[in-house]
Amino acid sequence: MGFFAFRARSRCGYPEAVIENLPPCPKCSCEYTYEMNALVVCPECGHEWVPAEGGAQAGEGSGEKVVKDAVGNVLSDGDSVTVVKALKVKGSPSGIKAGTKVRNIRLIDGVDGHDIDCRIDGFGAMQLKSSVVKKA
């Protein structure tokens, strides 16, 4: 039959768990809504809207972004971290060795996942990804 052969089926052949999380249309109360990228769409009236976040998720979204290191420890401004893998640095003949200690980091909303701003002895100011450091 198919992938969903032994699961409870609902409309359109999708399992109940996939569809029950979508809200009904706020304009016409149609329950046959579907997701399209970041929007929820009603097939009957054509209304498109951004779904509201759940209560627990909305509380987390209003606070600051939580940055975790390579092993899952939460980082904050002023922490000291250790680089866990060797890093190549553009324009430098040698890179940053694993085990290099970095003091007094600042958390930023950087580009391309670089969320730590710091100064490394011998290299100067640079940005690092939190996935390559661990809290010291």
Secondary structure, 3 states (H helix, E strand, C coil): CCCCCCCCECHHHCEHHHHCCCCCCCCCCCCCCEEECCEEECCCCCCEECCCCCHHHHHHHHCCCCEECCCCCEECCCCCEEECCCECCCCCCCCECCCCEECCCEECCCCCCEEEEEEECCCEEEEEEHHHEEEC
